[in-house]
């Protein structure tokens, strides 16, 4: 009787049996919808019917029409800025909890996650109240005598979208950076200081390079979903803060042009994947240079 392949014996078979239901579940709920959208992107809308003739016309429109091209570029720029700012803001918080949190680390992490208990919609609406014409920020500035009248440019623009997204995703950036910092052997930091490194040099030569996996994870965690965010630009963006998700929703909704909406979706996913890979490589290269 022929021997069974190695992957069907012992631990290999047990591992395969363990992940198979999860892999199948992910394939059904993630893979099939993506493949469906991908297929739609090569078809065309013929009034109320779908013409399944293969064509690249939707991609030509998505990449060359000024309205869609500008929306895509704006979305990518906002997402990149939000990702970088979120990581820069989150890193000191994660570092403080990891190195100086002491016995209160769990409590501090708990407090960081508290805002996530509320609805994402409510958090966005709170920023609308803060940045509004008669909002908290304008009221405070006028009370302090800094301005004589409300500032109208605080809301309904790309800056308001970026501020709201940074606040909404900060907790998701703090956690992976904190986990990465916790894995650092503290004796390495002490050894650097014993050899003459000051706090700044020790951080740049030891802590930052070793925490780079958490930085990369945080950057990707923020970048990928913010490109396609729909709620935030809709509520606080106005006409100057519209992003690509609004155009995609319009194609699947009022315009009833599913193939073009699918092409916009696939184009966005492809560009974000390339950007995410490029950012990961650049950060790894930077970590090696710092060392």
C-alpha positions in Angstrom: 0.0 0.0 0.0 1.6 3.3 -1.0 2.5 5.7 1.8 0.4 8.8 2.2 2.0 12.1 1.5 3.7 13.8 4.4 1.1 16.6 4.5 -1.6 14.0 5.3 0.3 12.6 8.3 0.7 13.7 11.8 0.9 17.4 12.7 0.5 18.5 9.0 -2.8 16.7 8.7 -4.0 18.1 12.1 -3.0 21.6 11.1 -4.7 21.4 7.7 -7.9 20.1 9.3 -7.8 22.9 11.8 -7.5 25.7 9.3 -9.7 24.3 6.5 -13.0 25.5 7.9 -11.6 28.9 8.5 -10.1 29.1 5.1 -13.3 28.0 3.4 -15.3 30.5 5.4 -12.9 33.3 4.4 -13.1 32.2 0.8 -16.8 32.3 0.7 -17.3 35.6 2.5 -14.2 37.5 1.0 -12.9 35.8 -2.0 -16.1 35.2 -3.9 -17.4 38.8 -3.6 -14.0 40.2 -4.7 -14.0 37.9 -7.7 -17.5 39.0 -8.5 -16.6 42.6 -8.4 -13.5 41.9 -10.5 -15.7 40.2 -13.1 -18.2 43.1 -13.2 -15.3 45.5 -13.9 -14.8 44.0 -17.3 -18.4 44.3 -18.4 -20.5 47.3 -19.4 -23.9 48.6 -18.4 -26.4 48.6 -21.3 -29.3 50.6 -19.8 -31.0 48.1 -17.5 -29.0 45.1 -18.6 -25.3 44.0 -18.2 -23.4 43.4 -21.4 -20.9 40.6 -20.5 -18.6 41.4 -23.5 -15.0 41.7 -22.2 -13.7 45.3 -22.2 -11.2 47.6 -20.5 -13.4 50.7 -21.1 -14.3 51.0 -17.4 -10.7 51.1 -16.4 -9.9 53.6 -19.0 -12.7 55.8 -17.6 -11.6 55.2 -14.0 -8.0 56.2 -14.7 -8.4 59.0 -17.3 -11.6 60.8 -16.5 -10.6 63.9 -14.5 -13.4 63.5 -11.9 -12.5 60.0 -11.0 -8.7 60.5 -11.3 -8.8 63.5 -9.0 -11.0 61.8 -6.5 -8.7 58.8 -6.4 -5.6 60.9 -6.0 -7.2 63.0 -3.2 -8.3 59.8 -1.4 -4.8 58.3 -1.6 -3.2 61.6 -0.4 -5.6 61.9 2.5 -5.1 58.3 3.4 -1.3 58.6 3.4 -1.3 61.8 5.4 -3.8 60.3 7.9 -1.7 57.1 8.3 1.6 59.0 8.9 0.0 61.5 11.3 -1.8 58.7 13.2 1.4 56.7 13.6 3.4 59.8 14.7 0.7 60.7 17.3 0.2 57.1 18.5 3.8 56.1 18.9 4.6 58.3 22.0 1.4 57.0 23.6 2.4 53.4 23.0 6.0 54.1 24.1 4.9 55.7 27.4 2.5 52.8 28.2 5.2 50.2 27.4 8.1 51.8 29.2 6.5 53.8 31.9 3.1 52.3 32.4 4.2 50.1 35.2 1.3 48.2 36.9 -1.2 50.5 35.1 -0.6 49.2 31.6 -3.8 47.3 31.4 -5.8 50.2 32.7 -4.2 52.6 30.2 -4.9 50.2 27.3 -8.5 49.8 28.5 -9.0 53.6 28.5 -7.6 53.8 25.0 -10.2 51.4 23.7 -13.1 53.0 25.5 -13.9 55.4 22.5 -14.2 52.4 20.3 -17.2 51.2 22.3 -19.3 53.9 20.8 -20.6 53.9 17.3 -18.2 55.1 14.6 -21.0 57.3 13.3 -21.3 59.0 16.7 -17.6 59.7 16.9 -17.7 61.3 13.5 -20.7 63.4 14.4 -18.9 64.5 17.6 -16.2 66.1 15.4 -18.8 67.8 13.4 -20.0 69.4 16.6 -16.5 70.3 17.6 -15.4 71.8 14.3 -18.8 73.4 13.3 -19.4 77.0 12.8 -21.0 77.3 16.2 -19.1 74.3 17.5 -16.9 73.8 20.6 -13.7 75.0 19.0 -15.1 78.2 17.5 -16.9 79.0 20.8 -13.6 78.5 22.8 -11.6 80.6 20.4 -14.0 83.5 20.6 -14.3 83.2 24.4 -10.5 83.5 24.7 -10.5 86.5 22.4 -8.4 84.8 19.8 -11.0 85.3 17.0 -13.8 87.8 16.8 -16.1 85.6 14.7 -16.4 81.9 14.0 -14.0 80.3 11.5 -16.0 78.7 8.7 -13.0 76.8 7.2 -12.7 74.3 10.1 -15.4 72.0 8.7 -16.4 70.6 5.3 -12.9 70.2 3.8 -10.2 67.6 3.5 -8.6 68.9 6.8 -11.7 68.0 8.7 -11.7 64.6 7.2 -8.1 64.0 8.1 -8.5 65.2 11.7 -11.6 62.9 12.2 -9.9 59.9 10.7 -6.8 60.3 12.8 -8.9 60.4 16.0 -11.0 57.4 14.9 -8.0 55.2 14.0 -5.5 56.2 16.7 -6.5 53.3 19.0 -5.9 50.8 16.2 -2.4 52.2 15.6 -1.5 52.3 19.3 -2.1 48.6 20.0 0.2 47.1 17.4 3.0 49.5 18.2 2.6 48.7 21.9 2.8 45.0 21.3 5.9 45.5 19.2 7.5 47.6 22.0 6.6 45.1 24.6 8.6 42.4 22.8 11.8 44.4 23.0 14.3 43.0 25.4 14.9 45.8 27.9 18.5 44.6 28.5 19.3 45.8 25.0 18.3 49.3 25.9 20.3 49.1 29.1 23.3 47.8 27.2 23.1 50.7 24.8 23.1 53.2 27.7 26.0 51.4 29.4 28.0 51.9 26.2 27.4 55.6 26.2 24.1 56.1 24.3 21.9 58.9 25.6 18.1 58.5 25.7 17.6 59.9 22.1 20.4 57.9 20.6 19.3 54.7 22.4 15.8 55.2 21.1 17.0 55.8 17.5 19.4 52.9 17.5 17.6 50.3 19.6 13.9 51.0 20.3 12.8 52.4 17.0 14.3 49.7 14.7 13.1 46.9 16.9 9.6 48.4 17.0 9.4 48.9 13.2 7.2 45.8 12.7 4.5 47.4 14.9 4.9 50.7 13.0 4.5 49.0 9.7 1.4 47.1 11.0 -0.1 50.3 12.3 0.6 52.2 9.1 -1.2 49.5 7.0 -4.0 49.1 9.5 -4.8 52.8 9.1 -4.0 53.2 5.4 -6.1 50.4 3.9 -9.5 51.2 5.3 -9.2 55.1 5.2 -8.8 55.1 1.4 -12.3 53.7 1.1 -14.0 55.5 4.0 -17.4 56.7 3.1 -19.1 57.9 6.3 -16.4 60.5 7.3 -16.2 62.4 4.0 -19.9 62.3 3.7 -20.5 64.0 7.1 -17.5 66.3 7.6 -15.9 66.6 4.2 -18.3 68.6 2.2 -17.6 69.2 -1.5 -13.9 69.7 -0.8 -13.5 66.5 1.2 -15.2 64.0 -1.1 -13.3 60.8 -1.6 -13.4 57.9 -4.0 -15.9 55.9 -1.9 -18.6 58.5 -2.7 -18.1 58.0 -6.4 -18.2 54.2 -6.0 -21.4 54.4 -4.0 -22.9 56.7 -6.6 -22.2 54.2 -9.4 -23.7 51.3 -7.5 -26.6 53.5 -6.4 -28.2 56.4 -8.4 -26.1 56.0 -11.5 -26.8 52.2 -11.7 -23.5 51.6 -13.4 -22.2 48.6 -11.6 -19.3 47.8 -14.0 -17.8 51.3 -13.6 -18.3 51.1 -9.8 -16.5 47.8 -9.8 -13.7 49.1 -11.9 -13.2 52.0 -9.5 -13.2 49.6 -6.6 -10.7 47.3 -8.2 -8.4 50.2 -9.2 -8.5 51.5 -5.7 -7.7 48.1 -4.2 -4.8 47.6 -6.6 -3.2 51.0 -6.0 -3.6 50.7 -2.2 -2.0 47.2 -2.3 1.0 48.7 -4.2 1.2 51.6 -1.8 1.1 49.4 1.2 3.8 47.1 -0.2 6.0 50.1 -1.0 5.5 51.7 2.5 6.4 48.4 4.1 9.6 48.1 2.0 10.6 51.7 2.7 10.1 51.3 6.4 12.2 48.1 6.5 14.9 49.9 4.6 14.8 52.9 6.9 15.0 50.5 9.9 18.2 49.0 8.5 19.7 52.4 7.9 18.9 53.5 11.4 20.8 50.4 12.8 
